[in-house]
Structures are given as C-alpha cells and as structure tokens.
Amino acid sequence: MANFCPLGISAAAYLIGILDEAERVDFERHIRFCRSCRQEVDDLTPVVQLLQAMKVDNTAKKRARPGRSP
C-alpha cells in the first residue's frame, strides 16, 4: 500500500458493522475520496464475507444437533 491512511484501521470495523451511526457515515464519506481506504475495504470484503458465511454455517450445524439431556 503506497499511501497509508490512519483511517484504514476502520475498514474492518465498517465491514463487520460495529461502527456507530456517526462513525459509519463519516467513514463512508471518507472512502469516497481516499483511495487507500477504498482499497482496504475492497481487500477485506471477501475475507469478511467468508467469515460471516462460516459463522452462519456453524450456527446452522449447532441447531441441527440433537439436544443433550443432563
């Protein structure tokens, strides 16, 4: 990454949806003009999507297991 932007650390938080409303709006405004942060979002998007899919899959597997009695 040729140009480092300190707001790039917000990319993962943005993608997983943990920024509050004001932070999200600010970051979305920022990435319209910051190539470095847009690239960070683009690079992290497939990773976040994969992790979310794995989480959904694991949740479905847990629900499919028969309940255990004590």
All heavy atoms as TSV, in Angstrom:
chain	resi	resn	atom	element	x	y	z
A	1	MET	N	N	0.852	-1.162	0.000
A	1	MET	CA	C	0.000	0.000	0.000
A	1	MET	C	C	0.904	1.232	0.000
A	1	MET	O	O	1.602	1.494	0.953
A	1	MET	CB	C	-0.905	-0.054	1.235
A	1	MET	CG	C	-1.846	1.082	1.323
A	1	MET	SD	S	-3.092	1.028	2.641
A	1	MET	CE	C	-2.739	-0.369	3.648
A	2	ALA	N	N	0.895	1.954	-1.072
A	2	ALA	CA	C	1.770	3.109	-1.235
A	2	ALA	C	C	1.371	4.259	-0.316
A	2	ALA	O	O	2.213	4.885	0.299
A	2	ALA	CB	C	1.758	3.573	-2.682
A	3	ASN	N	N	0.098	4.550	-0.232
A	3	ASN	CA	C	-0.383	5.639	0.617
A	3	ASN	C	C	-1.056	5.066	1.840
A	3	ASN	O	O	-2.049	4.356	1.739
A	3	ASN	CB	C	-1.389	6.509	-0.151
A	3	ASN	CG	C	-0.752	7.192	-1.335
A	3	ASN	OD1	O	0.394	7.623	-1.244
A	3	ASN	ND2	N	-1.470	7.282	-2.416
A	4	PHE	N	N	-0.516	5.389	3.004
A	4	PHE	CA	C	-1.094	4.909	4.251
A	4	PHE	C	C	-2.057	5.952	4.791
A	4	PHE	O	O	-1.760	7.130	4.832
A	4	PHE	CB	C	-0.001	4.639	5.287
A	4	PHE	CG	C	-0.556	4.315	6.638
A	4	PHE	CD1	C	-1.067	3.052	6.892
A	4	PHE	CD2	C	-0.587	5.269	7.637
A	4	PHE	CE1	C	-1.598	2.754	8.129
A	4	PHE	CE2	C	-1.121	4.975	8.882
A	4	PHE	CZ	C	-1.616	3.715	9.128
A	5	CYS	N	N	-3.227	5.501	5.196
A	5	CYS	CA	C	-4.194	6.390	5.830
A	5	CYS	C	C	-4.527	5.813	7.195
A	5	CYS	O	O	-4.881	4.629	7.303
A	5	CYS	CB	C	-5.464	6.492	4.984
A	5	CYS	SG	S	-6.725	7.529	5.760
A	6	PRO	N	N	-4.426	6.601	8.255
A	6	PRO	CA	C	-4.727	6.081	9.587
A	6	PRO	C	C	-6.177	5.624	9.747
A	6	PRO	O	O	-6.473	4.812	10.611
A	6	PRO	CB	C	-4.398	7.245	10.529
A	6	PRO	CG	C	-4.320	8.452	9.673
A	6	PRO	CD	C	-4.000	7.997	8.278
A	7	LEU	N	N	-7.080	6.094	8.898
A	7	LEU	CA	C	-8.469	5.643	8.997
A	7	LEU	C	C	-8.670	4.256	8.396
A	7	LEU	O	O	-9.741	3.660	8.551
A	7	LEU	CB	C	-9.411	6.644	8.326
A	7	LEU	CG	C	-9.604	7.960	9.059
A	7	LEU	CD1	C	-10.545	8.867	8.273
A	7	LEU	CD2	C	-10.133	7.740	10.460
A	8	GLY	N	N	-7.651	3.725	7.742
A	8	GLY	CA	C	-7.734	2.383	7.171
A	8	GLY	C	C	-8.038	1.319	8.208
A	8	GLY	O	O	-8.625	0.291	7.897
A	9	ILE	N	N	-7.681	1.588	9.456
A	9	ILE	CA	C	-7.971	0.618	10.513
A	9	ILE	C	C	-9.475	0.500	10.770
A	9	ILE	O	O	-9.928	-0.465	11.365
A	9	ILE	CB	C	-7.239	0.950	11.835
A	9	ILE	CG1	C	-7.666	2.306	12.369
A	9	ILE	CG2	C	-5.730	0.895	11.638
A	9	ILE	CD1	C	-7.173	2.608	13.769
A	10	SER	N	N	-10.245	1.453	10.296
A	10	SER	CA	C	-11.699	1.406	10.456
A	10	SER	C	C	-12.372	0.515	9.413
A	10	SER	O	O	-13.557	0.210	9.553
A	10	SER	CB	C	-12.289	2.817	10.357
A	10	SER	OG	O	-11.792	3.638	11.381
A	11	ALA	N	N	-11.641	0.088	8.399
A	11	ALA	CA	C	-12.250	-0.678	7.311
A	11	ALA	C	C	-12.882	-1.973	7.808
A	11	ALA	O	O	-14.020	-2.287	7.444
A	11	ALA	CB	C	-11.223	-0.965	6.223
A	12	ALA	N	N	-12.179	-2.728	8.613
A	12	ALA	CA	C	-12.730	-3.996	9.119
A	12	ALA	C	C	-13.946	-3.736	9.999
A	12	ALA	O	O	-14.961	-4.427	9.886
A	12	ALA	CB	C	-11.671	-4.781	9.875
A	13	ALA	N	N	-13.840	-2.745	10.871
A	13	ALA	CA	C	-14.972	-2.410	11.744
A	13	ALA	C	C	-16.182	-1.986	10.918
A	13	ALA	O	O	-17.325	-2.343	11.231
A	13	ALA	CB	C	-14.574	-1.307	12.724
A	14	TYR	N	N	-15.940	-1.264	9.863
A	14	TYR	CA	C	-17.012	-0.847	8.955
A	14	TYR	C	C	-17.673	-2.063	8.316
A	14	TYR	O	O	-18.899	-2.190	8.295
A	14	TYR	CB	C	-16.432	0.083	7.889
A	14	TYR	CG	C	-17.371	0.398	6.759
A	14	TYR	CD1	C	-18.447	1.263	6.936
A	14	TYR	CD2	C	-17.195	-0.172	5.513
A	14	TYR	CE1	C	-19.318	1.549	5.894
A	14	TYR	CE2	C	-18.050	0.116	4.463
A	14	TYR	CZ	C	-19.112	0.974	4.664
A	14	TYR	OH	O	-19.978	1.255	3.640
A	15	LEU	N	N	-16.854	-2.975	7.815
A	15	LEU	CA	C	-17.385	-4.138	7.106
A	15	LEU	C	C	-18.159	-5.091	8.007
A	15	LEU	O	O	-19.118	-5.721	7.556
A	15	LEU	CB	C	-16.259	-4.884	6.395
A	15	LEU	CG	C	-15.700	-4.176	5.175
A	15	LEU	CD1	C	-14.419	-4.852	4.700
A	15	LEU	CD2	C	-16.732	-4.128	4.058
A	16	ILE	N	N	-17.760	-5.215	9.260
A	16	ILE	CA	C	-18.489	-6.123	10.150
A	16	ILE	C	C	-19.617	-5.414	10.889
A	16	ILE	O	O	-20.352	-6.032	11.646
A	16	ILE	CB	C	-17.560	-6.879	11.126
A	16	ILE	CG1	C	-16.825	-5.926	12.066
A	16	ILE	CG2	C	-16.597	-7.756	10.366
A	16	ILE	CD1	C	-16.020	-6.640	13.136
A	17	GLY	N	N	-19.759	-4.120	10.634
A	17	GLY	CA	C	-20.911	-3.397	11.145
A	17	GLY	C	C	-20.860	-2.988	12.598
A	17	GLY	O	O	-21.904	-2.888	13.250
A	18	ILE	N	N	-19.659	-2.725	13.114
A	18	ILE	CA	C	-19.579	-2.344	14.521
A	18	ILE	C	C	-19.327	-0.855	14.748
A	18	ILE	O	O	-19.227	-0.422	15.894
A	18	ILE	CB	C	-18.531	-3.179	15.302
A	18	ILE	CG1	C	-17.124	-2.973	14.754
A	18	ILE	CG2	C	-18.917	-4.653	15.295
A	18	ILE	CD1	C	-16.036	-3.612	15.605
A	19	LEU	N	N	-19.253	-0.092	13.673
A	19	LEU	CA	C	-19.148	1.357	13.844
A	19	LEU	C	C	-20.516	1.899	14.232
A	19	LEU	O	O	-21.543	1.401	13.759
A	19	LEU	CB	C	-18.692	2.024	12.543
A	19	LEU	CG	C	-17.308	1.673	12.016
A	19	LEU	CD1	C	-17.041	2.400	10.708
A	19	LEU	CD2	C	-16.237	1.998	13.038
A	20	ASP	N	N	-20.523	2.916	15.098
A	20	ASP	CA	C	-21.819	3.533	15.386
A	20	ASP	C	C	-22.247	4.352	14.167
A	20	ASP	O	O	-21.501	4.503	13.199
A	20	ASP	CB	C	-21.783	4.360	16.680
A	20	ASP	CG	C	-20.896	5.598	16.607
A	20	ASP	OD1	O	-20.772	6.207	15.516
A	20	ASP	OD2	O	-20.341	5.976	17.655
A	21	GLU	N	N	-23.456	4.853	14.190
A	21	GLU	CA	C	-24.034	5.525	13.026
A	21	GLU	C	C	-23.159	6.686	12.532
A	21	GLU	O	O	-22.887	6.800	11.341
A	21	GLU	CB	C	-25.440	6.034	13.360
A	21	GLU	CG	C	-26.135	6.727	12.215
A	21	GLU	CD	C	-26.534	5.803	11.074
A	21	GLU	OE1	O	-26.548	4.581	11.254
A	21	GLU	OE2	O	-26.826	6.320	9.977
A	22	ALA	N	N	-22.702	7.530	13.437
A	22	ALA	CA	C	-21.889	8.687	13.048
A	22	ALA	C	C	-20.559	8.243	12.447
A	22	ALA	O	O	-20.099	8.799	11.437
A	22	ALA	CB	C	-21.652	9.606	14.243
A	23	GLU	N	N	-19.922	7.229	13.059
A	23	GLU	CA	C	-18.653	6.723	12.536
A	23	GLU	C	C	-18.849	6.113	11.145
A	23	GLU	O	O	-18.017	6.307	10.261
A	23	GLU	CB	C	-18.082	5.662	13.473
A	23	GLU	CG	C	-17.613	6.201	14.800
A	23	GLU	CD	C	-17.287	5.102	15.788
A	23	GLU	OE1	O	-17.968	4.059	15.797
A	23	GLU	OE2	O	-16.326	5.308	16.570
A	24	ARG	N	N	-19.933	5.377	10.969
A	24	ARG	CA	C	-20.215	4.749	9.681
A	24	ARG	C	C	-20.395	5.804	8.590
A	24	ARG	O	O	-19.803	5.712	7.513
A	24	ARG	CB	C	-21.466	3.867	9.766
A	24	ARG	CG	C	-21.776	3.135	8.456
A	24	ARG	CD	C	-23.093	2.389	8.521
A	24	ARG	NE	N	-24.232	3.257	8.772
A	24	ARG	CZ	C	-24.789	4.071	7.864
A	24	ARG	NH1	N	-24.314	4.121	6.642
A	24	ARG	NH2	N	-25.826	4.820	8.177
A	25	VAL	N	N	-21.190	6.830	8.899
A	25	VAL	CA	C	-21.427	7.899	7.930
A	25	VAL	C	C	-20.114	8.608	7.593
A	25	VAL	O	O	-19.823	8.865	6.420
A	25	VAL	CB	C	-22.481	8.894	8.463
A	25	VAL	CG1	C	-22.545	10.146	7.616
A	25	VAL	CG2	C	-23.851	8.214	8.548
A	26	ASP	N	N	-19.322	8.906	8.610
A	26	ASP	CA	C	-18.032	9.569	8.387
A	26	ASP	C	C	-17.104	8.704	7.530
A	26	ASP	O	O	-16.437	9.202	6.617
A	26	ASP	CB	C	-17.343	9.892	9.715
A	26	ASP	CG	C	-17.990	11.041	10.455
A	26	ASP	OD1	O	-18.805	11.781	9.842
A	26	ASP	OD2	O	-17.699	11.197	11.662
A	27	PHE	N	N	-17.059	7.401	7.832
A	27	PHE	CA	C	-16.174	6.527	7.064
A	27	PHE	C	C	-16.647	6.392	5.625
A	27	PHE	O	O	-15.838	6.402	4.693
A	27	PHE	CB	C	-16.050	5.146	7.732
A	27	PHE	CG	C	-14.985	4.301	7.117
A	27	PHE	CD1	C	-13.642	4.586	7.322
A	27	PHE	CD2	C	-15.311	3.223	6.317
A	27	PHE	CE1	C	-12.646	3.819	6.734
A	27	PHE	CE2	C	-14.328	2.439	5.722
A	27	PHE	CZ	C	-12.994	2.740	5.938
A	28	GLU	N	N	-17.950	6.280	5.420
A	28	GLU	CA	C	-18.470	6.206	4.053
A	28	GLU	C	C	-18.151	7.475	3.269
A	28	GLU	O	O	-17.831	7.407	2.084
A	28	GLU	CB	C	-19.976	5.940	4.071
A	28	GLU	CG	C	-20.298	4.518	4.465
A	28	GLU	CD	C	-21.774	4.236	4.619
A	28	GLU	OE1	O	-22.589	5.191	4.643
A	28	GLU	OE2	O	-22.127	3.057	4.742
A	29	ARG	N	N	-18.227	8.605	3.916
A	29	ARG	CA	C	-17.865	9.873	3.265
A	29	ARG	C	C	-16.366	9.864	2.945
A	29	ARG	O	O	-15.955	10.249	1.861
A	29	ARG	CB	C	-18.214	11.043	4.187
A	29	ARG	CG	C	-17.973	12.402	3.552
A	29	ARG	CD	C	-18.364	13.561	4.467
A	29	ARG	NE	N	-19.716	13.431	5.003
A	29	ARG	CZ	C	-20.024	13.350	6.307
A	29	ARG	NH1	N	-19.062	13.395	7.216
A	29	ARG	NH2	N	-21.264	13.238	6.708
A	30	HIS	N	N	-15.577	9.394	3.887
A	30	HIS	CA	C	-14.123	9.371	3.729
A	30	HIS	C	C	-13.694	8.479	2.562
A	30	HIS	O	O	-12.832	8.871	1.765
A	30	HIS	CB	C	-13.473	8.889	5.034
A	30	HIS	CG	C	-12.007	8.677	4.930
A	30	HIS	ND1	N	-11.101	9.719	4.922
A	30	HIS	CD2	C	-11.280	7.541	4.818
A	30	HIS	CE1	C	-9.878	9.231	4.813
A	30	HIS	NE2	N	-9.962	7.904	4.752
A	31	ILE	N	N	-14.293	7.287	2.442
A	31	ILE	CA	C	-13.820	6.366	1.400
A	31	ILE	C	C	-14.189	6.816	-0.008
A	31	ILE	O	O	-13.655	6.296	-0.981
A	31	ILE	CB	C	-14.249	4.895	1.645
A	31	ILE	CG1	C	-15.761	4.732	1.637
A	31	ILE	CG2	C	-13.628	4.355	2.908
A	31	ILE	CD1	C	-16.223	3.285	1.746
A	32	ARG	N	N	-15.071	7.788	-0.104
A	32	ARG	CA	C	-15.346	8.352	-1.438
A	32	ARG	C	C	-14.129	9.075	-2.000
A	32	ARG	O	O	-13.973	9.195	-3.209
A	32	ARG	CB	C	-16.525	9.319	-1.382
A	32	ARG	CG	C	-17.869	8.612	-1.313
A	32	ARG	CD	C	-18.998	9.593	-1.437
A	32	ARG	NE	N	-19.446	9.886	-0.081
A	32	ARG	CZ	C	-20.157	10.925	0.283
A	32	ARG	NH1	N	-20.513	11.832	-0.602
A	32	ARG	NH2	N	-20.528	11.095	1.523
A	33	PHE	N	N	-13.275	9.563	-1.114
A	33	PHE	CA	C	-12.126	10.377	-1.532
A	33	PHE	C	C	-10.771	9.732	-1.249
A	33	PHE	O	O	-9.766	10.193	-1.773
A	33	PHE	CB	C	-12.182	11.744	-0.841
A	33	PHE	CG	C	-13.462	12.469	-1.119
A	33	PHE	CD1	C	-14.467	12.508	-0.170
A	33	PHE	CD2	C	-13.687	13.070	-2.353
A	33	PHE	CE1	C	-15.669	13.164	-0.432
A	33	PHE	CE2	C	-14.879	13.717	-2.624
A	33	PHE	CZ	C	-15.871	13.769	-1.657
A	34	CYS	N	N	-10.753	8.693	-0.418
A	34	CYS	CA	C	-9.477	8.081	-0.026
A	34	CYS	C	C	-9.289	6.740	-0.731
A	34	CYS	O	O	-9.933	5.745	-0.393
A	34	CYS	CB	C	-9.434	7.900	1.493
A	34	CYS	SG	S	-7.881	7.173	2.072
A	35	ARG	N	N	-8.395	6.722	-1.688
A	35	ARG	CA	C	-8.126	5.509	-2.463
A	35	ARG	C	C	-7.583	4.394	-1.567
A	35	ARG	O	O	-7.934	3.225	-1.734
A	35	ARG	CB	C	-7.136	5.810	-3.572
A	35	ARG	CG	C	-6.868	4.607	-4.448
A	35	ARG	CD	C	-5.789	4.850	-5.445
A	35	ARG	NE	N	-6.051	6.049	-6.231
A	35	ARG	CZ	C	-5.537	6.280	-7.411
A	35	ARG	NH1	N	-4.716	5.406	-7.940
A	35	ARG	NH2	N	-5.801	7.381	-8.058
A	36	SER	N	N	-6.734	4.739	-0.623
A	36	SER	CA	C	-6.134	3.754	0.265
A	36	SER	C	C	-7.208	3.020	1.075
A	36	SER	O	O	-7.188	1.789	1.186
A	36	SER	CB	C	-5.138	4.444	1.202
A	36	SER	OG	O	-4.614	3.538	2.128
A	37	CYS	N	N	-8.139	3.755	1.638
A	37	CYS	CA	C	-9.190	3.139	2.447
A	37	CYS	C	C	-10.181	2.357	1.585
A	37	CYS	O	O	-10.652	1.291	1.994
A	37	CYS	CB	C	-9.915	4.189	3.291
A	37	CYS	SG	S	-8.900	4.774	4.670
A	38	ARG	N	N	-10.465	2.847	0.398
A	38	ARG	CA	C	-11.329	2.093	-0.522
A	38	ARG	C	C	-10.685	0.762	-0.861
A	38	ARG	O	O	-11.344	-0.280	-0.912
A	38	ARG	CB	C	-11.580	2.884	-1.808
A	38	ARG	CG	C	-12.774	3.774	-1.758
A	38	ARG	CD	C	-13.220	4.240	-3.152
A	38	ARG	NE	N	-12.161	4.531	-4.094
A	38	ARG	CZ	C	-11.555	5.716	-4.219
A	38	ARG	NH1	N	-11.915	6.736	-3.454
A	38	ARG	NH2	N	-10.609	5.891	-5.110
A	39	GLN	N	N	-9.381	0.795	-1.103
A	39	GLN	CA	C	-8.653	-0.443	-1.407
A	39	GLN	C	C	-8.686	-1.396	-0.213
A	39	GLN	O	O	-8.846	-2.603	-0.381
A	39	GLN	CB	C	-7.212	-0.141	-1.812
A	39	GLN	CG	C	-6.453	-1.362	-2.276
A	39	GLN	CD	C	-7.046	-1.957	-3.535
A	39	GLN	OE1	O	-7.257	-1.265	-4.520
A	39	GLN	NE2	N	-7.337	-3.245	-3.505
A	40	GLU	N	N	-8.543	-0.858	0.977
A	40	GLU	CA	C	-8.593	-1.687	2.194
A	40	GLU	C	C	-9.958	-2.364	2.314
A	40	GLU	O	O	-10.050	-3.555	2.613
A	40	GLU	CB	C	-8.298	-0.823	3.429
A	40	GLU	CG	C	-8.083	-1.606	4.687
A	40	GLU	CD	C	-6.749	-2.327	4.732
A	40	GLU	OE1	O	-5.851	-2.027	3.929
A	40	GLU	OE2	O	-6.606	-3.213	5.581
A	41	VAL	N	N	-11.023	-1.616	2.066
A	41	VAL	CA	C	-12.378	-2.186	2.090
A	41	VAL	C	C	-12.507	-3.257	1.008
A	41	VAL	O	O	-13.013	-4.360	1.276
A	41	VAL	CB	C	-13.447	-1.082	1.928
A	41	VAL	CG1	C	-14.823	-1.688	1.662
A	41	VAL	CG2	C	-13.498	-0.196	3.162
A	42	ASP	N	N	-12.038	-2.970	-0.185
A	42	ASP	CA	C	-12.105	-3.944	-1.273
A	42	ASP	C	C	-11.326	-5.219	-0.937
A	42	ASP	O	O	-11.780	-6.328	-1.228
A	42	ASP	CB	C	-11.568	-3.354	-2.577
A	42	ASP	CG	C	-12.476	-2.282	-3.163
A	42	ASP	OD1	O	-13.649	-2.175	-2.737
A	42	ASP	OD2	O	-12.004	-1.548	-4.051
A	43	ASP	N	N	-10.156	-5.059	-0.335
A	43	ASP	CA	C	-9.321	-6.211	0.010
A	43	ASP	C	C	-9.936	-7.056	1.126
A	43	ASP	O	O	-9.813	-8.278	1.125
A	43	ASP	CB	C	-7.920	-5.763	0.438
A	43	ASP	CG	C	-7.096	-5.206	-0.709
A	43	ASP	OD1	O	-7.487	-5.376	-1.885
A	43	ASP	OD2	O	-6.055	-4.573	-0.417
A	44	LEU	N	N	-10.572	-6.408	2.083
A	44	LEU	CA	C	-11.118	-7.128	3.240
A	44	LEU	C	C	-12.514	-7.711	2.992
A	44	LEU	O	O	-12.917	-8.638	3.693
A	44	LEU	CB	C	-11.169	-6.205	4.457
A	44	LEU	CG	C	-9.839	-5.829	5.070
A	44	LEU	CD1	C	-10.033	-4.809	6.183
A	44	LEU	CD2	C	-9.132	-7.063	5.609
A	45	THR	N	N	-13.233	-7.191	2.020
A	45	THR	CA	C	-14.610	-7.637	1.795
A	45	THR	C	C	-14.730	-9.151	1.620
A	45	THR	O	O	-15.560	-9.779	2.291
A	45	THR	CB	C	-15.238	-6.880	0.614
A	45	THR	OG1	O	-15.360	-5.500	0.989
A	45	THR	CG2	C	-16.612	-7.419	0.261
A	46	PRO	N	N	-13.927	-9.810	0.769
A	46	PRO	CA	C	-14.087	-11.265	0.626
A	46	PRO	C	C	-13.787	-12.030	1.916
A	46	PRO	O	O	-14.411	-13.042	2.195
A	46	PRO	CB	C	-13.108	-11.651	-0.478
A	46	PRO	CG	C	-12.510	-10.406	-0.997
A	46	PRO	CD	C	-12.931	-9.272	-0.139
A	47	VAL	N	N	-12.843	-11.537	2.696
A	47	VAL	CA	C	-12.495	-12.197	3.951
A	47	VAL	C	C	-13.667	-12.103	4.933
A	47	VAL	O	O	-14.059	-13.099	5.554
A	47	VAL	CB	C	-11.223	-11.570	4.579
A	47	VAL	CG1	C	-10.919	-12.176	5.927
A	47	VAL	CG2	C	-10.046	-11.712	3.634
A	48	VAL	N	N	-14.240	-10.926	5.050
A	48	VAL	CA	C	-15.375	-10.731	5.953
A	48	VAL	C	C	-16.565	-11.568	5.486
A	48	VAL	O	O	-17.238	-12.208	6.302
A	48	VAL	CB	C	-15.737	-9.230	6.063
A	48	VAL	CG1	C	-17.045	-9.034	6.807
A	48	VAL	CG2	C	-14.611	-8.476	6.756
A	49	GLN	N	N	-16.811	-11.616	4.194
A	49	GLN	CA	C	-17.912	-12.427	3.672
A	49	GLN	C	C	-17.697	-13.900	3.974
A	49	GLN	O	O	-18.640	-14.604	4.355
A	49	GLN	CB	C	-18.079	-12.200	2.169
A	49	GLN	CG	C	-18.621	-10.831	1.838
A	49	GLN	CD	C	-18.609	-10.540	0.350
A	49	GLN	OE1	O	-17.879	-11.144	-0.431
A	49	GLN	NE2	N	-19.436	-9.587	-0.058
A	50	LEU	N	N	-16.474	-14.383	3.836
A	50	LEU	CA	C	-16.168	-15.775	4.145
A	50	LEU	C	C	-16.390	-16.065	5.629
A	50	LEU	O	O	-16.993	-17.075	5.990
A	50	LEU	CB	C	-14.729	-16.100	3.740
A	50	LEU	CG	C	-14.241	-17.504	4.074
A	50	LEU	CD1	C	-15.057	-18.545	3.318
A	50	LEU	CD2	C	-12.763	-17.642	3.751
A	51	LEU	N	N	-15.909	-15.192	6.486
A	51	LEU	CA	C	-16.090	-15.391	7.926
A	51	LEU	C	C	-17.564	-15.372	8.318
A	51	LEU	O	O	-18.002	-16.170	9.154
A	51	LEU	CB	C	-15.311	-14.331	8.711
A	51	LEU	CG	C	-13.791	-14.444	8.630
A	51	LEU	CD1	C	-13.133	-13.235	9.292
A	51	LEU	CD2	C	-13.311	-15.741	9.271
A	52	GLN	N	N	-18.331	-14.483	7.720
A	52	GLN	CA	C	-19.768	-14.437	8.005
A	52	GLN	C	C	-20.452	-15.715	7.536
A	52	GLN	O	O	-21.322	-16.246	8.220
A	52	GLN	CB	C	-20.396	-13.202	7.366
A	52	GLN	CG	C	-20.002	-11.920	8.056
A	52	GLN	CD	C	-20.442	-10.666	7.317
A	52	GLN	OE1	O	-20.655	-10.682	6.110
A	52	GLN	NE2	N	-20.555	-9.572	8.047
A	53	ALA	N	N	-20.062	-16.236	6.385
A	53	ALA	CA	C	-20.641	-17.481	5.880
A	53	ALA	C	C	-20.294	-18.646	6.800
A	53	ALA	O	O	-21.139	-19.512	7.062
A	53	ALA	CB	C	-20.157	-17.757	4.461
A	54	MET	N	N	-19.075	-18.666	7.298
A	54	MET	CA	C	-18.665	-19.725	8.226
A	54	MET	C	C	-19.466	-19.644	9.520
A	54	MET	O	O	-19.863	-20.673	10.073
A	54	MET	CB	C	-17.170	-19.630	8.506
A	54	MET	CG	C	-16.312	-19.995	7.313
A	54	MET	SD	S	-14.552	-19.641	7.557
A	54	MET	CE	C	-14.166	-20.742	8.902
A	55	LYS	N	N	-19.711	-18.437	9.989
A	55	LYS	CA	C	-20.485	-18.256	11.217
A	55	LYS	C	C	-21.913	-18.761	11.021
A	55	LYS	O	O	-22.450	-19.464	11.865
A	55	LYS	CB	C	-20.502	-16.780	11.615
A	55	LYS	CG	C	-21.253	-16.516	12.884
A	55	LYS	CD	C	-21.224	-15.040	13.243
A	55	LYS	CE	C	-22.045	-14.782	14.474
A	55	LYS	NZ	N	-22.064	-13.369	14.826
A	56	VAL	N	N	-22.526	-18.439	9.898
A	56	VAL	CA	C	-23.882	-18.896	9.599
A	56	VAL	C	C	-23.905	-20.420	9.524
A	56	VAL	O	O	-24.793	-21.064	10.069
A	56	VAL	CB	C	-24.395	-18.261	8.281
A	56	VAL	CG1	C	-25.671	-18.929	7.802
A	56	VAL	CG2	C	-24.615	-16.769	8.477
A	57	ASP	N	N	-22.904	-21.001	8.866
A	57	ASP	CA	C	-22.829	-22.445	8.729
A	57	ASP	C	C	-22.690	-23.118	10.093
A	57	ASP	O	O	-23.356	-24.108	10.370
A	57	ASP	CB	C	-21.660	-22.823	7.810
A	57	ASP	CG	C	-21.613	-24.306	7.518
A	57	ASP	OD1	O	-22.655	-24.868	7.116
A	57	ASP	OD2	O	-20.533	-24.912	7.695
A	58	ASN	N	N	-21.844	-22.586	10.957
A	58	ASN	CA	C	-21.653	-23.154	12.290
A	58	ASN	C	C	-22.918	-23.032	13.128
A	58	ASN	O	O	-23.254	-23.939	13.885
A	58	ASN	CB	C	-20.474	-22.499	13.006
A	58	ASN	CG	C	-19.144	-22.986	12.479
A	58	ASN	OD1	O	-19.043	-24.076	11.924
A	58	ASN	ND2	N	-18.113	-22.182	12.633
A	59	THR	N	N	-23.614	-21.925	13.004
A	59	THR	CA	C	-24.864	-21.738	13.737
A	59	THR	C	C	-25.894	-22.763	13.283
A	59	THR	O	O	-26.588	-23.361	14.102
A	59	THR	CB	C	-25.401	-20.304	13.540
A	59	THR	OG1	O	-24.408	-19.387	14.011
A	59	THR	CG2	C	-26.688	-20.083	14.294
A	60	ALA	N	N	-25.987	-22.988	11.988
A	60	ALA	CA	C	-26.934	-23.973	11.453
A	60	ALA	C	C	-26.584	-25.374	11.943
A	60	ALA	O	O	-27.480	-26.155	12.285
A	60	ALA	CB	C	-26.936	-23.921	9.932
A	61	LYS	N	N	-25.303	-25.713	11.999
A	61	LYS	CA	C	-24.888	-27.036	12.474
A	61	LYS	C	C	-25.247	-27.216	13.945
A	61	LYS	O	O	-25.685	-28.294	14.349
A	61	LYS	CB	C	-23.385	-27.223	12.271
A	61	LYS	CG	C	-22.995	-27.453	10.838
A	61	LYS	CD	C	-21.499	-27.613	10.697
A	61	LYS	CE	C	-21.100	-27.774	9.255
A	61	LYS	NZ	N	-19.653	-27.871	9.084
A	62	LYS	N	N	-25.068	-26.179	14.757
A	62	LYS	CA	C	-25.406	-26.282	16.175
A	62	LYS	C	C	-26.904	-26.500	16.361
A	62	LYS	O	O	-27.319	-27.252	17.225
A	62	LYS	CB	C	-24.949	-25.035	16.929
A	62	LYS	CG	C	-23.464	-24.955	17.112
A	62	LYS	CD	C	-23.068	-23.691	17.835
A	62	LYS	CE	C	-21.561	-23.598	17.935
A	62	LYS	NZ	N	-21.124	-22.357	18.569
A	63	ARG	N	N	-27.716	-25.843	15.555
A	63	ARG	CA	C	-29.159	-26.005	15.659
A	63	ARG	C	C	-29.601	-27.392	15.224
A	63	ARG	O	O	-30.613	-27.888	15.685
A	63	ARG	CB	C	-29.866	-24.949	14.800
A	63	ARG	CG	C	-29.786	-23.576	15.373
A	63	ARG	CD	C	-30.614	-22.608	14.561
A	63	ARG	NE	N	-30.428	-21.267	15.062
A	63	ARG	CZ	C	-30.428	-20.183	14.310
A	63	ARG	NH1	N	-30.627	-20.286	13.018
A	63	ARG	NH2	N	-30.237	-19.002	14.839
A	64	ALA	N	N	-28.850	-27.996	14.327
A	64	ALA	CA	C	-29.236	-29.303	13.801
A	64	ALA	C	C	-28.882	-30.435	14.765
A	64	ALA	O	O	-29.399	-31.536	14.643
A	64	ALA	CB	C	-28.549	-29.532	12.452
A	65	ARG	N	N	-28.018	-30.188	15.729
A	65	ARG	CA	C	-27.622	-31.225	16.681
A	65	ARG	C	C	-28.778	-31.509	17.640
A	65	ARG	O	O	-29.456	-30.608	18.112
A	65	ARG	CB	C	-26.418	-30.770	17.506
A	65	ARG	CG	C	-25.157	-30.685	16.715
A	65	ARG	CD	C	-24.017	-30.299	17.615
A	65	ARG	NE	N	-22.850	-29.985	16.804
A	65	ARG	CZ	C	-21.864	-29.209	17.214
A	65	ARG	NH1	N	-21.891	-28.643	18.397
A	65	ARG	NH2	N	-20.832	-28.982	16.432
A	66	PRO	N	N	-28.963	-32.787	17.959
A	66	PRO	CA	C	-29.999	-33.117	18.938
A	66	PRO	C	C	-29.640	-32.558	20.308
A	66	PRO	O	O	-28.456	-32.498	20.664
A	66	PRO	CB	C	-30.040	-34.630	18.948
A	66	PRO	CG	C	-28.865	-35.096	18.157
A	66	PRO	CD	C	-28.284	-33.926	17.419
A	67	GLY	N	N	-30.629	-32.153	21.054
A	67	GLY	CA	C	-30.393	-31.606	22.396
A	67	GLY	C	C	-29.855	-32.670	23.332
A	67	GLY	O	O	-30.157	-33.848	23.204
A	68	ARG	N	N	-29.041	-32.239	24.259
A	68	ARG	CA	C	-28.474	-33.166	25.243
A	68	ARG	C	C	-29.260	-33.035	26.529
A	68	ARG	O	O	-29.574	-31.941	26.967
A	68	ARG	CB	C	-27.011	-32.826	25.501
A	68	ARG	CG	C	-26.144	-33.005	24.302
A	68	ARG	CD	C	-24.718	-32.688	24.651
A	68	ARG	NE	N	-23.895	-32.806	23.464
A	68	ARG	CZ	C	-22.782	-32.148	23.279
A	68	ARG	NH1	N	-22.336	-31.328	24.191
A	68	ARG	NH2	N	-22.088	-32.322	22.173
A	69	SER	N	N	-29.546	-34.143	27.122
A	69	SER	CA	C	-30.220	-34.076	28.412
A	69	SER	C	C	-29.201	-34.245	29.520
A	69	SER	O	O	-28.260	-35.024	29.388
A	69	SER	CB	C	-31.309	-35.146	28.509
A	69	SER	OG	O	-30.786	-36.408	28.150
A	70	PRO	N	N	-29.368	-33.538	30.626
A	70	PRO	CA	C	-28.375	-33.598	31.718
A	70	PRO	C	C	-28.360	-34.913	32.430
A	70	PRO	O	O	-29.155	-35.731	32.428
A	70	PRO	CB	C	-28.796	-32.488	32.677
A	70	PRO	CG	C	-30.070	-31.914	32.175
A	70	PRO	CD	C	-30.383	-32.570	30.866
